[in-house]
Amino acid sequence: MVRTLALPRRPAVRLTELALGASQAGNLYRAITNEEFASAVDTAWDAGVRYYDTAPHYGLGLSERRLGAALRHRPRDEYVVSTKVGRLLVPTPEDAYRRDPEGFDVPASHRRVWDFSRDGVRRSIEASLERTGLDRFDVVYLHDPDDHWEQAATEAIPALVELRDQGVVRAIGAGMNQSAMLARFVRETDVDVVMCAGRYTLLEQGAADDLLPVAANRRVGVVIAGVYNSGLLSRDRPPDEARYDYRQAPPELVERARRIAALCGTYGVTLPQAALAFVRRHPAVVSTVVGVRDGSQVTDAVRRSEAAVPDEVWDALVAAGLLAAPPSG
């Protein structure tokens, strides 16, 4: 059964240890049907998963619409939904005959406009509430504010604090593909939780040096996304054409992943099982988001998450030079 963990600073917000990431509901890389994604939510729900993550960026709002529809008849107090702010969707009907240039198989009927202003945050949340049909969001993250620190820290975070105080959202934070700026958000702003994508995995442990220690010290929860590094760690044996950070994986990384897989295999553990188990061992980590497109992928994720991984695996990986630092138990 999937465990539930409370946010240290917001114990009323409880995240399941395994979370459903809805980027593929936005037709990431290829189109899926409404029925396929609905089956993902149904299967996740039956397995005990109660945390669902989305964003306007995912399919130009399609992910939010599909997630809202899939959850519409579920008891609202029994699940947690996070979305993100920072990219406003501006209609561009003149470009609807094109495909979205940012990797989602949807018409380019809108364009993304960066906006971390107070007004932009409020407009984004209002639009997301309308798309999902929800009455509130449990968690709202700033989405990839890498090039917008000043506005994000001085306007967006205070706007989210206001909304948290008003009860419109219950917890606030930032989600990024880097750990250094997330650590800065934890140190310098009033966030409850952050989402770190791809920087704390079996292949990379950079977040262990900056983000995770300060988050544990300040009692800020860390949600790990990109646990498979965009796909490189998602199969028992990584193929030559595996993705890494949304691109074709370099050959040397594919080979390293295969070496990790081979060593894990000597202990009866698959590469994806080890990838999920590794991140959960750190005490600052409160949830792991896995992107899925249908029910069968959810079933695989749950089975992998429930697999027992002996401690000897981590010691062996460190000894072989395949793991930079042992995970905290």
C-alpha positions in Angstrom: 0.0 0.0 0.0 1.3 3.5 -0.8 2.3 5.4 2.3 1.3 9.0 3.1 3.7 11.5 4.5 2.9 15.0 6.0 4.7 18.2 4.9 6.8 19.1 7.9 5.7 22.7 8.0 2.1 22.0 6.9 1.2 18.7 8.5 -2.4 19.1 7.3 -1.1 18.6 3.7 -0.3 14.9 3.3 1.3 13.6 0.2 1.4 10.0 -0.8 5.0 8.6 -1.1 4.2 7.9 -4.8 2.6 10.6 -6.8 1.1 10.7 -10.3 2.7 13.2 -12.6 0.4 14.4 -15.4 2.8 15.9 -17.9 1.9 13.0 -20.3 -1.7 13.9 -20.0 -0.7 17.0 -21.9 0.5 14.7 -24.8 4.1 15.0 -24.0 6.0 13.6 -27.0 2.9 11.9 -28.4 -0.9 12.1 -28.1 -2.8 9.9 -25.8 -6.6 9.6 -25.4 -8.8 10.8 -22.6 -9.6 7.2 -21.8 -5.9 6.3 -21.4 -5.3 9.0 -18.9 -8.5 8.3 -17.0 -7.4 4.7 -16.6 -4.1 6.0 -15.2 -6.0 8.0 -12.5 -8.4 5.2 -11.8 -5.5 2.7 -11.3 -3.6 5.1 -9.2 -6.6 5.7 -7.0 -7.2 2.0 -6.5 -3.6 1.6 -5.5 -3.9 4.3 -2.8 -2.1 7.2 -4.7 -3.7 10.5 -3.6 -1.2 13.1 -4.9 -1.5 14.4 -8.5 0.7 17.0 -10.1 0.0 19.1 -13.2 0.8 22.5 -14.8 -0.6 24.9 -17.4 2.6 24.3 -19.4 1.7 20.6 -19.9 -0.1 20.5 -23.3 -1.1 24.2 -23.1 -3.7 23.4 -20.4 -4.7 19.9 -21.7 -3.2 18.2 -18.7 -5.1 20.3 -16.2 -8.4 19.7 -18.1 -7.8 16.0 -18.2 -6.8 15.7 -14.6 -9.7 17.7 -13.4 -12.1 15.6 -15.4 -10.6 12.4 -14.1 -10.9 13.5 -10.4 -14.3 15.2 -10.7 -16.3 12.5 -9.0 -13.7 11.8 -6.3 -14.2 13.1 -2.7 -12.3 16.4 -2.8 -10.9 16.1 0.7 -9.3 12.7 -0.1 -6.7 13.9 -2.6 -4.0 16.5 -3.1 -3.5 18.4 -6.4 -0.5 20.6 -7.2 -0.2 22.9 -10.2 2.2 25.6 -11.1 2.4 29.3 -12.0 4.8 31.4 -14.0 3.7 30.7 -17.6 0.5 32.4 -18.6 -1.3 30.9 -21.6 -2.2 33.6 -24.2 -4.6 32.6 -27.1 -3.0 32.5 -30.5 -5.8 31.1 -32.7 -4.0 32.1 -35.8 -1.4 29.4 -35.0 -3.8 26.6 -34.2 -2.9 24.8 -37.4 0.7 24.3 -36.1 1.9 21.9 -33.4 3.1 23.2 -30.0 6.9 23.7 -30.4 7.7 22.7 -26.8 7.3 18.9 -27.1 3.6 18.5 -26.6 1.5 17.0 -29.4 -1.3 19.7 -29.3 -2.3 22.6 -31.5 -0.3 25.8 -30.9 -3.5 27.6 -30.0 -1.8 29.4 -27.1 1.6 30.7 -26.4 3.4 30.7 -23.0 4.3 34.1 -21.5 6.6 34.2 -18.5 5.0 36.2 -15.7 5.9 35.9 -12.0 4.2 39.1 -11.0 1.5 39.2 -8.3 -1.2 39.8 -10.9 0.3 37.0 -13.1 0.2 34.5 -10.2 -3.4 35.3 -9.5 -4.5 35.1 -13.1 -2.7 31.9 -13.6 -4.4 30.2 -10.6 -7.8 31.5 -11.6 -7.3 30.1 -15.1 -6.1 26.7 -13.7 -9.1 26.5 -11.4 -11.3 27.0 -14.4 -9.5 24.4 -16.5 -9.6 21.8 -13.7 -13.0 22.6 -12.4 -11.5 22.4 -8.8 -12.5 24.7 -6.0 -8.9 25.0 -4.7 -5.3 23.8 -5.1 -3.5 22.1 -2.3 0.0 23.0 -3.5 1.1 25.7 -6.0 4.7 25.8 -7.2 6.6 28.5 -9.2 7.4 26.7 -12.4 11.0 27.0 -13.6 11.8 30.5 -12.4 15.5 30.0 -13.3 15.8 33.4 -15.2 13.4 35.3 -13.0 14.7 35.1 -9.5 14.1 38.7 -8.6 10.4 38.8 -9.6 9.8 35.3 -8.4 11.2 36.0 -4.9 9.8 39.5 -4.4 6.4 39.3 -6.2 5.4 35.7 -6.8 6.2 34.2 -3.5 4.5 37.0 -1.5 1.5 36.6 -3.7 1.4 32.9 -3.0 1.8 33.6 0.8 -1.3 35.8 0.6 -3.3 33.1 -1.1 -2.1 30.6 1.4 -3.1 32.9 4.3 -6.5 33.3 2.6 -6.9 29.5 2.2 -7.0 29.5 -1.6 -3.9 27.2 -1.5 -2.6 25.2 1.4 1.1 25.0 0.6 3.5 26.9 -1.7 6.9 26.3 -3.2 8.9 26.1 -6.4 9.6 23.4 -8.9 12.8 23.4 -11.0 15.3 21.2 -12.9 18.1 22.6 -10.8 18.8 22.4 -7.1 20.9 25.5 -6.3 18.1 28.0 -6.8 15.7 25.7 -5.0 18.0 25.8 -2.0 18.0 29.6 -2.2 14.2 29.6 -2.1 14.3 27.4 1.0 16.8 29.7 2.7 15.4 33.0 1.7 11.6 32.7 1.3 8.6 31.3 3.1 8.1 28.1 1.1 6.6 24.8 2.4 7.7 22.4 -0.2 9.9 22.3 -3.4 9.9 20.0 -6.4 13.3 19.0 -7.7 13.4 17.3 -11.1 16.3 15.2 -12.2 19.0 16.4 -9.7 18.7 13.7 -7.1 18.7 10.3 -8.8 20.8 7.2 -9.2 22.8 9.1 -11.9 23.0 12.5 -10.1 23.1 13.5 -6.5 23.9 17.2 -6.8 20.9 18.1 -4.6 22.5 16.2 -1.7 25.1 18.9 -1.5 22.9 22.0 -1.5 19.1 21.5 -1.4 18.5 18.5 0.7 20.5 19.6 3.8 19.0 23.0 4.0 15.5 21.6 3.3 15.9 19.1 6.2 17.2 21.9 8.5 14.3 24.3 7.7 11.7 21.5 7.7 10.7 22.1 4.1 9.5 19.0 2.2 11.2 17.9 -1.0 9.3 16.3 -3.8 11.5 14.4 -6.3 10.4 14.4 -9.9 12.4 13.1 -12.9 13.5 10.1 -10.9 14.2 8.3 -14.1 16.1 11.2 -15.6 13.5 11.5 -18.5 13.6 7.8 -19.2 17.2 6.6 -19.0 16.5 4.8 -15.7 13.0 3.6 -16.6 13.9 0.3 -18.1 15.7 -2.8 -16.8 18.3 -2.3 -19.4 18.6 1.2 -20.9 18.4 1.2 -24.8 20.8 3.1 -26.9 18.1 5.7 -27.8 17.1 6.4 -24.2 16.3 10.0 -23.2 18.1 12.0 -20.5 17.0 15.5 -19.5 14.4 15.5 -22.3 17.1 14.8 -24.9 19.0 11.8 -26.5 21.1 10.4 -23.7 24.9 10.6 -24.3 26.5 7.1 -24.9 28.7 7.4 -21.7 25.6 8.0 -19.5 23.8 5.0 -21.2 26.8 2.8 -20.4 26.9 4.1 -16.8 23.2 3.3 -16.4 23.7 -0.2 -17.7 26.5 -0.8 -15.2 24.2 0.3 -12.4 21.5 -2.0 -13.8 23.9 -4.9 -14.0 25.1 -4.5 -10.4 21.6 -4.1 -9.1 20.6 -7.2 -11.0 23.1 -9.3 -8.9 20.9 -8.5 -5.9 17.6 -9.3 -7.7 16.7 -5.6 -8.1 15.8 -3.9 -11.4 17.1 -0.4 -12.4 13.7 1.3 -12.0 13.1 -0.3 -8.6 16.5 1.0 -7.4 15.8 4.4 -8.9 12.6 4.8 -6.9 14.0 3.3 -3.7 17.1 5.4 -3.7 15.4 8.8 -3.6 12.9 7.8 -0.9 15.7 7.0 1.6 16.6 10.6 2.2 14.7 12.0 5.2 13.9 15.3 3.4 12.0 13.6 0.6 8.2 13.5 1.1 7.1 12.2 -2.3 8.2 11.0 -5.7 6.4 12.0 -8.8 6.3 9.5 -11.7 4.9 10.6 -15.0 2.4 8.1 -16.5 0.1 7.9 -19.5 -2.2 4.9 -18.8 -3.2 2.4 -16.2 -0.5 -0.2 -17.1 2.3 2.3 -16.4 0.7 3.1 -13.0 0.6 -0.6 -12.2 4.3 -0.8 -13.1 5.2 2.2 -11.0 3.4 0.9 -8.0 5.0 -2.5 -8.2 8.4 -0.9 -8.6 7.8 1.3 -5.6 6.8 -1.6 -3.4 9.9 -3.7 -4.3 12.3 -4.4 -1.4 15.8 -3.2 -2.1 18.5 -4.4 0.3 20.9 -1.9 1.8 23.8 -3.8 0.3 22.9 -2.4 -3.1 23.8 1.1 -2.1 27.1 0.0 -0.5 28.0 -1.9 -3.6 27.2 1.0 -5.9 29.3 3.4 -3.9 32.2 0.9 -3.8 32.0 0.5 -7.6 32.2 4.3 -8.0 28.6 4.3 -9.5 27.0 6.3 -6.7 28.5 9.6 -5.5 27.3 9.3 -2.0 25.4 6.8 0.1 21.7 7.6 0.5 20.6 8.5 4.0 18.6 5.9 5.8 
